[in-house]
Every structure is written in C-alpha cells, then in structure tokens.
Amino acid sequence: MSANQRVVLATVLSLGVFLAYDYFFMPKENLSSSKNETKTEQTKQIEAPNQNISKTVSKSTENTNISNKSSSSSAKKLVEIDSKHFKMEIDSLGRVSQVILKDKKFKTENGEFIKLFDQKKLPKPLEIRFVDENLNSEAFKVHYSADKKSVTIKDEPVEVTLVQKLSGEEVRKRIKIYPDGHYDLYVELQNNSKYFISPGFRPNVRVDGYTFHGALIKEADDTITMIDDGDAKGTESFRKAKIAAAVDRYYTTFFYDLKNGLNVIISKDEEENPIIFVEGGKDFKAGGFIGPKEYNLLKSINPELTSVIEYGFFTFIAKPIFKILLYIYNAVGNWGWAIVVITILIRIVLFPLTFKGMISMQKLKELSPKIKEIQQKYKGDPQKMNAHMMQLYKKHGANPMGGCLPLLLQIPVFFAIYRVLLNAIELKGAPWILWIHDLSVMDPYFILPILMGASMYIHQRITPTNFTDPMQEKIFKYLPLIFTFFFVTFPAGLTLYWFVNNVLSIIQQIIVNKMFEARKKVSKESHD
C-alpha cells in the first residue's frame, strides 16, 4: 500500500469512525468481571426491593398510564415557585409537574421559554411509588395539601411543605428550593411503608442522534455508568450511589447524596428507556437539581456534581479541554473567539506531530519517481519490492507512515473537542459575528460549512500527493464535498473549530512547501 493510499484510507476511516463513534464508543455499562462480581453482590443485597419495585413500577405505570388522563386532569397545579432563573410547578399529587427556564438564552425559536418536561412521560420528579399495591393506587388518587400556594425566591431559599393523608399512612415532603435551582428534599412517613421515589423521567428538550440521553449513575467508587434510552434492562441496581441523574443533551434532573449515598434501581418503560428510582425510608433526605448542565452552575452547588456533564469515551481529554475553553472565554468574553483561540492552542500543542507528517509527505513526494521505478522493476516480486522500498526510505530518512500516523494520533483530540462543543450548553444562545447568533445550532446560511469545505479543498490542493490510481484521486477530491455536506447540520461552534483548524493547516503547509522549495533551490545551486 502506497503512502497516498494510507492517507486516503486514514481520512476515510476518520470519517467512518466519526460517524460511528456515538453508537459504538459511548459507554453504556461497565462490564469488567470484577465489576460484575461487585454488582452481583450489590444486587443480592437489594434483590427483594428490586423485584418489588419492578413489579410495582410496571403495575403502577399501567394503572397511572391508564388513569393518567383522569388523574392528570384532577392533579391540578398546587404550588408555583417563581425565581429569576426558573419557574417550578408542583401538582396536587406532590410531583414537580413542570420547570420553565427563564433566562433569555433558553428561549425557543418561537420566543417561548423552554419547558423541561413532557407531560406524557412518567414518572415526574418527586413521584413516589409504594410497594404495597393498594397504597400505591390510593396515592395516585388522594391529593396533597401545601402550606404555600405561591412562592417567590429571591436571594434566600424557600421551603415548601406538602402533606398527603392516606389510609394508614401520612406522607410529608419538605422541599427547600434554592435560587440556582437545586433543592434539599426531606420525606417523612408516619409509618414505615416501603416506597421508592424518582428524580423523574429525563428532560425532553434536545434529543438527537449524536449525544447521550438516558440515565447516568455516579457510583460509590466514582465510576460513571450510563444507560442509553432504549437499552434499559430494568434490573440494574446500584448501592450507595452518589448521583442518580436522568439527562438529555443539555438538561438534567437528579438526586444526589455525596456523603451517605443512595440505593438506586433502574427500571424501564415500555420503550426500554431507563427510569430512575431511589429507595426511600421513614426519614429520607437527598439533594436534588433540575435544570441546565452548566459547568459553573453545578460547580457552585458542589464540584462533584459536574460529573453529570459527560463527554463519552474521551472524557479524560474533553474535560481539561473544556476547562481551558472556559478559562479563555472568561478572558475574551466571547465563545466564538474562545473556540478560535483554543483551536490555535491545540495546533501549537500538536505542531510537532503535524509538522513531522508534512515533512514526511514532502520527502515521499520527492522520492515518488524512484518509488515508481522500484514498483515497476519488481512488480512480479512483492518481497523484493518491499525490501528495496524500505532501503530507499531508510536512505533518505522518509517514513511511509509519517503522513498517516499524525492524522490518526489527532483523532482522540478531535473527538474530545467534538464532544465538548456538541455538549456544552454554554454555547446555547452564544453569538459570534454578524450572522452567527447561536453557536449551539447550525449556521442558518451555511456560510461556515462552505468555508470549511473550501478551506479543506485548498489544503488538499497544496498538500503533496503522488497518486497512481485515478479512483483514489477521485475519492480524495470528493472528501471536501462530503465533509461540507456532513457539517451542514452540525453546531456552528464545531464547524468554526474545523474551519479554523483547516486555515491553520493551510498556513503550516505553505510554510513547509516554501522550506522545501528553498532547500531544493540551495541543493540545485550547490550542484551547479
């Protein structure tokens, strides 16, 4: 295989891996043998409640889904909590029925504020499911009372108390809600009826095929386990988990107890989407949060809560990149220019690799006539041909993998920045220049994708090649068009990164080309 074949193959593979990345490399569950042994032991410890909750969830879901039209119509708004950043509604069944984000950047295209929850999806945040079927059925019919009907949060948290009186049981929920959207939850039962409580079905605002949607559990040992929508088995159990979160691309609802942990069971709905339940008690305490996955916001509550922001397989690279990007943004005050700056920094860090690859390509171009001569001379003897080729490479200090390897080594960095720019809610509503008013969505006029494709084409034209197969050359020429089409629907922030990266590659390639031209000129003059 020639050097150019390798480059074409590497580029096509990069695109292929890029397309398949979310499907194949997004971590679903941790399946190491030692981990499974621990999970088995954990499951045994809470096996009975898990069986009960599975039974309870399926039956109560059927019952509540069947009677949901009547119960929802009867479950009127009980409490309205208003703050600068959000509005929260609690219904008469003691559940958070809706959260509306009020910051300007959370407006929809129609100018309406974003509503986080689909009213048809169960369970809702703070929904309780009792193990006792009769008690559970009654709990979805008897309404709560509240000590406040309307609450305004300013600088200090406000506490709301909800009470539900059932046959042989009384439930008291105390919810202390803070201005930033997090809350402290206290559930007190008069008796000790067995129950499970949910942080709710995930927000249903930004669902796409590129990012993770489902349940995220931070376990007692800090392991992150993710269960995608459609992949829930309905039997997963986690003892002493620190965080149990239901997430979509930008938003989340979760319970957390970073000190004592939570006993979490992941059930599933009819579409095999993961549903989070936490084992309750007579006196149950937990922290909770409903809102955007903003790094600074979660960090201000507790730095450990930033674990809810997950970047997939390359998280270990992506998280430092995001922190650097955030630092740059704080310095320049614009996310678009922050992306430009971090792209330059990444190119500087990767400069030795890319420069080495470009030098190698130039050397191979110079050796192209001799390579063709050897291929022609030994075309009937591949073993001799390879031996002579290796001697030629060694003599002139050329590396046949020199142009391919740097590209492959850059793939993890690209995927990391890709995940950062795709998942960062900070880019939502963030303008750059003129026509780019939101870096989290596609360029409305397709200017950036076209510029990206054009810059890729220019870079391709000035990059040395020595194609021997016309089909390879055609494929290579069509790659800019393929990438342009591919990036049309991508967030403008990601396309901006790729475009700036291409421009820097062009500048670097021009410098390398001039260096070789100067070297050839000196070599020619010395021979003359």
C-alpha positions in Angstrom: 0.0 0.0 0.0 1.4 3.4 -1.0 1.7 6.4 1.3 -1.2 8.1 -0.5 -3.4 5.1 -0.2 -2.7 5.2 3.5 -3.6 8.8 3.7 -6.9 8.3 1.8 -7.6 5.2 4.0 -6.9 7.2 7.2 -9.1 10.1 6.1 -12.0 7.8 5.1 -11.6 5.8 8.3 -11.6 9.0 10.3 -14.9 10.0 8.8 -16.3 6.5 9.3 -15.2 6.4 12.9 -16.6 9.9 13.4 -20.0 8.7 12.1 -20.0 5.5 14.2 -18.4 7.0 17.4 -21.6 7.7 19.3 -23.1 4.3 18.6 -20.0 2.2 19.3 -17.9 4.1 21.8 -20.4 5.8 24.1 -20.0 3.9 27.3 -23.2 2.0 28.2 -22.3 0.0 31.2 -19.1 -1.1 33.0 -18.8 -4.8 32.3 -15.5 -5.8 33.7 -15.5 -9.2 35.5 -14.5 -7.7 38.9 -17.2 -5.0 38.4 -19.8 -7.6 37.7 -18.9 -9.6 40.8 -19.4 -6.4 42.9 -22.7 -5.7 41.1 -23.9 -9.2 41.7 -23.3 -8.8 45.4 -24.9 -5.4 45.4 -27.9 -6.8 43.6 -28.3 -9.6 46.2 -28.3 -7.1 48.9 -31.3 -5.3 47.4 -32.8 -8.1 45.4 -36.1 -8.2 47.1 -36.8 -4.5 46.8 -35.7 -4.6 43.2 -38.2 -7.3 42.4 -40.8 -5.4 44.3 -40.1 -2.1 42.5 -40.1 -3.8 39.1 -43.5 -5.3 39.9 -44.7 -2.1 41.4 -43.4 0.1 38.6 -44.9 -2.0 35.9 -48.3 -2.2 37.6 -48.4 1.3 38.9 -47.2 2.6 35.5 -50.0 0.6 33.8 -52.5 1.9 36.3 -51.3 5.5 36.2 -51.0 5.5 32.4 -54.5 4.1 32.1 -55.9 6.5 34.6 -53.4 9.3 33.8 -56.0 11.2 31.8 -58.3 11.4 34.7 -55.6 11.7 37.4 -53.7 14.4 35.4 -56.8 16.4 34.9 -57.6 16.1 38.6 -53.9 16.7 39.5 -54.1 20.5 39.3 -51.3 22.9 40.0 -50.8 23.1 43.7 -47.8 25.3 44.2 -46.0 27.7 41.9 -42.4 28.7 42.7 -41.0 31.7 40.8 -37.4 32.9 40.7 -35.2 35.0 38.5 -34.0 32.0 36.5 -36.8 29.5 36.6 -40.4 28.8 37.4 -41.4 25.5 39.0 -44.8 24.0 39.2 -45.8 21.3 41.8 -49.1 19.4 41.2 -51.6 18.1 43.7 -50.0 14.6 43.6 -46.9 16.1 45.1 -44.8 16.0 42.0 -42.8 18.6 40.0 -45.0 18.8 37.0 -43.0 21.4 35.1 -39.9 23.5 35.2 -39.7 26.5 32.9 -36.3 28.2 32.3 -36.5 31.9 32.2 -33.0 33.1 31.1 -33.0 34.7 27.6 -30.8 32.0 26.0 -33.3 29.3 26.9 -36.0 30.7 24.6 -37.2 28.5 21.8 -37.3 29.6 18.1 -40.8 30.8 18.7 -39.7 33.1 21.5 -41.2 30.9 24.3 -39.3 29.9 27.4 -38.1 26.3 27.4 -40.2 23.7 29.3 -38.1 20.8 30.5 -40.7 18.0 30.9 -43.0 16.2 28.6 -46.3 15.9 30.5 -47.0 12.4 29.0 -43.8 10.9 30.4 -43.8 9.3 33.8 -42.5 9.3 36.5 -42.4 13.0 37.3 -39.8 14.4 39.7 -40.6 13.6 43.4 -43.1 10.9 42.4 -43.5 8.2 45.0 -44.3 4.6 44.2 -45.3 2.4 47.2 -44.5 -1.3 47.2 -48.0 -2.0 48.6 -50.2 -2.0 45.5 -53.3 -0.8 47.3 -51.4 2.0 49.0 -49.8 2.9 45.7 -53.1 3.0 43.9 -54.6 5.2 46.6 -51.5 7.6 46.4 -52.4 8.4 42.8 -55.9 9.4 43.8 -55.5 11.3 47.1 -54.3 14.9 46.7 -51.6 16.6 48.7 -52.1 19.8 50.6 -49.5 22.6 50.7 -48.5 25.2 53.3 -47.9 27.7 50.4 -49.6 28.2 47.1 -47.3 30.7 45.6 -43.6 31.3 46.3 -41.1 33.8 45.1 -37.4 33.1 45.6 -35.0 36.0 45.6 -31.7 35.7 47.4 -32.6 33.1 50.0 -34.0 29.5 49.7 -37.7 28.9 50.4 -39.2 25.8 51.9 -42.5 24.3 50.8 -44.2 21.5 52.8 -46.6 19.0 51.1 -48.8 16.6 53.1 -50.7 13.6 51.8 -53.0 11.6 54.1 -53.6 8.0 53.1 -55.2 5.0 54.7 -52.8 4.0 57.5 -50.0 6.4 56.2 -49.2 10.0 56.1 -46.6 11.4 53.7 -44.8 14.7 54.4 -42.5 16.2 51.8 -40.4 19.2 52.7 -38.7 20.8 49.7 -36.1 23.6 50.3 -35.6 25.3 47.0 -32.6 27.5 46.3 -32.3 30.4 43.8 -30.0 28.4 41.5 -32.5 25.5 41.0 -31.1 22.9 43.4 -33.1 21.7 46.4 -33.0 19.8 49.6 -35.6 17.0 49.9 -36.9 15.6 53.1 -39.6 12.8 53.0 -41.1 11.8 56.4 -43.6 8.9 56.8 -45.8 8.5 59.8 -45.4 4.7 59.5 -42.7 2.8 57.7 -44.4 1.9 54.4 -41.9 0.7 51.8 -41.6 3.1 48.8 -39.3 4.4 46.1 -39.0 8.0 44.9 -37.9 9.2 41.5 -36.0 12.3 40.3 -38.2 12.0 37.2 -38.0 11.0 33.6 -35.3 12.9 31.8 -35.9 16.3 30.3 -37.2 16.1 26.8 -35.9 19.2 25.2 -32.9 18.5 23.0 -32.9 14.9 21.7 -30.7 14.0 18.8 -28.7 11.1 17.4 -25.2 12.5 18.4 -25.4 12.9 22.1 -26.3 10.8 25.2 -29.8 10.6 26.5 -30.8 8.4 29.4 -29.6 7.6 33.0 -26.2 8.4 34.4 -25.1 7.0 37.8 -22.1 8.0 39.7 -21.4 5.1 41.9 -19.8 4.9 45.4 -16.3 4.3 43.8 -16.8 7.3 41.5 -17.4 5.0 38.5 -19.7 6.6 35.9 -22.3 4.2 34.5 -24.5 5.3 31.6 -27.6 3.6 30.3 -29.0 4.8 27.0 -32.6 5.3 26.1 -33.8 2.0 24.6 -31.1 0.0 26.3 -32.5 -0.4 29.8 -32.8 -4.0 31.1 -35.0 -3.0 34.1 -32.8 -4.9 36.6 -29.8 -2.7 37.3 -29.1 -1.9 40.9 -26.6 0.5 42.5 -25.9 0.6 46.2 -24.7 3.8 47.8 -24.5 5.7 44.5 -23.6 9.4 44.8 -25.6 10.7 42.0 -28.6 9.4 40.0 -29.3 11.6 37.0 -31.7 11.5 34.1 -30.2 13.6 31.3 -30.7 14.8 27.7 -28.2 16.7 25.7 -28.3 19.9 27.7 -30.6 19.4 30.7 -30.9 17.1 33.7 -32.9 16.1 36.8 -31.1 14.2 39.5 -30.9 13.2 43.1 -27.6 13.2 45.0 -26.2 12.2 48.4 -22.4 12.6 48.2 -21.8 11.5 51.8 -24.1 8.5 52.5 -25.1 7.5 49.0 -28.4 6.4 47.5 -29.7 2.9 46.8 -30.7 3.2 43.1 -32.7 0.9 40.9 -33.1 1.5 37.2 -36.4 0.3 35.9 -37.6 0.7 32.3 -40.7 2.0 30.5 -42.4 0.4 27.5 -39.8 1.8 25.2 -36.9 0.4 27.3 -35.9 3.8 28.4 -34.2 3.9 31.8 -36.3 5.1 34.7 -34.6 6.0 38.0 -36.0 5.1 41.4 -34.3 5.6 44.7 -35.1 3.5 47.8 -36.8 5.7 50.4 -37.2 5.4 54.1 -39.2 6.7 57.0 -36.9 9.7 57.1 -35.4 10.2 53.7 -33.0 13.0 52.8 -31.4 13.8 49.5 -30.2 16.8 47.4 -31.8 17.4 44.0 -31.4 19.5 40.9 -33.5 20.3 37.9 -32.1 22.5 35.1 -29.3 23.0 32.6 -26.0 21.1 32.7 -23.9 24.3 33.1 -20.5 23.7 34.5 -20.2 26.8 36.6 -23.7 26.4 38.0 -23.2 22.7 39.0 -19.7 23.5 40.4 -21.1 26.3 42.6 -23.5 23.8 44.2 -20.8 21.2 44.6 -17.8 20.5 42.3 -18.6 16.8 42.3 -21.9 17.4 40.6 -20.1 18.4 37.4 -19.8 14.6 36.8 -23.2 14.8 35.3 -21.6 16.5 32.3 -20.3 13.5 30.4 -18.3 13.6 27.1 -18.2 9.9 26.3 -15.1 7.8 25.6 -12.7 10.7 25.5 -13.9 12.4 28.7 -10.4 12.3 30.2 -9.3 14.6 27.3 -12.5 16.5 26.9 -12.9 17.8 30.4 -9.5 19.5 30.5 -10.2 21.0 27.1 -13.5 22.4 28.3 -11.8 23.9 31.4 -9.3 25.6 29.2 -12.1 26.8 26.8 -13.9 28.2 29.8 -10.8 30.0 31.0 -10.3 31.5 27.6 -13.9 32.6 27.4 -13.6 34.3 30.8 -10.6 36.2 29.3 -12.0 37.1 25.9 -15.7 37.3 26.7 -17.0 35.6 23.6 -17.4 31.8 23.0 -16.7 32.1 19.2 -13.4 33.8 19.8 -12.6 31.4 22.6 -13.1 28.5 20.1 -10.7 30.2 17.7 -8.1 30.7 20.4 -8.3 27.1 21.7 -8.0 25.8 18.1 -4.8 27.8 17.8 -3.5 26.4 21.1 -4.3 22.8 20.1 -2.5 23.3 16.8 0.5 24.6 18.7 0.5 21.6 21.0 0.1 19.2 18.0 2.6 21.1 15.9 5.5 18.6 16.2 3.2 15.8 15.0 1.6 17.7 12.1 4.9 19.2 11.1 6.6 15.9 11.1 3.8 14.4 9.0 4.0 17.3 6.4 7.8 16.9 6.2 7.3 13.1 5.6 4.8 13.8 2.8 7.3 16.1 1.1 10.0 13.6 1.3 7.8 10.9 -0.2 6.8 13.3 -3.0 10.5 13.8 -3.8 11.0 10.1 -3.8 7.9 9.4 -6.0 9.9 8.8 -9.3 12.2 6.3 -7.5 9.3 4.6 -5.8 7.5 4.1 -9.2 10.7 2.8 -10.7 11.1 0.2 -7.9 7.4 -0.7 -8.2 7.7 -1.2 -12.0 11.0 -3.1 -11.7 9.8 -5.6 -9.0 6.1 -5.7 -9.7 6.3 -9.5 -10.0 8.1 -9.9 -6.7 6.4 -8.1 -3.8 9.0 -9.3 -1.3 11.9 -7.8 -3.2 9.9 -4.6 -4.0 9.2 -4.1 -0.3 12.8 -4.7 0.7 14.1 -2.1 -1.9 11.4 0.3 -0.8 12.4 0.1 2.8 16.1 0.6 1.8 15.0 3.7 -0.1 13.0 5.1 2.8 15.9 4.4 5.2 18.5 6.1 3.0 16.5 9.3 2.6 15.0 9.4 6.1 11.5 9.0 4.9 8.7 7.3 6.8 5.8 5.8 4.7 3.5 6.1 7.7 4.7 9.6 8.5 1.8 11.4 6.9 -0.8 8.9 8.2 0.2 8.4 11.8 0.0 12.1 12.9 -3.5 12.2 11.5 -4.6 9.1 13.4 -3.0 10.4 16.7 -5.0 13.6 16.3 -8.3 11.7 16.2 -8.8 11.5 20.0 -8.2 15.2 20.3 -10.7 15.9 17.6 -13.3 13.6 19.2 -12.7 15.3 22.5 -13.3 18.8 21.1 -16.2 17.5 19.1 -17.9 16.2 22.3 -17.1 19.4 24.2 -18.6 21.7 21.5 -21.6 19.4 21.0 -22.5 19.0 24.7 -21.6 22.4 26.1 -24.8 24.2 26.9 -22.7 27.3 27.4 -22.7 27.7 23.7 -26.5 27.9 23.6 -27.6 31.4 22.6 -23.9 32.4 22.4 -23.3 34.7 19.4 -20.1 35.1 17.4 -20.1 37.5 14.5 -22.8 39.0 12.3 -24.9 36.1 11.2 -24.0 33.6 13.9 -26.3 34.2 16.8 -26.2 30.8 18.4 -23.1 28.6 18.3 -25.0 25.5 19.5 -27.1 25.3 16.3 -26.3 25.0 12.6 -25.2 28.0 10.6 -28.5 29.3 9.2 -26.9 30.5 6.0 -24.4 27.5 5.6 -21.6 30.0 5.3 -19.3 28.2 7.8 -19.8 24.8 6.3 -19.0 26.2 2.8 -15.9 28.0 4.1 -14.9 24.8 5.9 -15.2 22.7 2.7 -13.4 25.4 0.7 -10.5 25.5 3.1 -10.3 21.7 3.1 -10.1 21.8 -0.7 -7.4 24.4 -0.7 -5.4 22.5 1.9 -5.8 19.4 -0.2 -4.6 21.2 -3.4 -1.3 22.4 -1.7 -0.6 19.1 0.0 1.9 17.0 -1.9 0.5 13.8 -3.4 1.6 11.1 -5.8 -1.5 9.2 -6.7 -1.1 6.3 -9.1 -4.7 5.2 -9.0 -7.3 7.6 -10.6 -10.1 6.2 -8.4 -8.1 7.1 -5.2 -7.6 10.6 -6.6 -11.3 11.0 -7.2 -12.2 9.8 -3.7 -9.7 12.2 -2.3 -11.0 15.1 -4.3 -14.6 14.5 -3.2 -13.8 14.4 0.5 -14.2 18.2 1.0 -17.7 18.0 -0.6 -18.5 15.0 1.7 -17.3 16.9 4.8 -19.2 20.0 3.8 -22.4 18.1 3.5 -21.7 16.3 6.7 -21.1 19.5 8.7 -24.2 21.4 7.3 -26.3 20.3 10.3 -23.6 20.5 12.9 -23.4 23.2 15.6 -21.8 26.4 14.2 -19.2 26.2 17.1 -17.9 22.8 15.9 -17.8 23.9 12.3 -15.9 27.0 13.3 -13.3 24.9 15.0 -12.9 22.7 12.0 -12.7 25.7 9.6 -10.0 27.5 11.8 -8.1 24.2 12.0 -8.1 24.0 8.2 -6.9 27.6 7.8 -4.0 26.9 10.2 -3.2 23.7 8.3 -3.0 25.7 5.1 -0.6 28.2 6.7 1.5 25.4 8.0 1.6 23.6 4.7 2.6 26.8 2.8 5.5 27.2 5.2 6.6 23.6 4.8 6.3 23.9 1.0 8.4 27.0 0.9 11.0 25.4 3.1 11.4 22.5 0.7 11.4 24.9 -2.3 14.2 26.8 -0.6 16.1 23.6 0.2 15.7 22.4 -3.4 17.0 25.7 -4.7 20.1 25.6 -2.5 20.7 22.0 -3.5 20.4 22.9 -7.2 22.8 25.9 -6.8 25.4 23.8 -5.0 25.3 21.2 -7.7 25.7 23.9 -10.4 
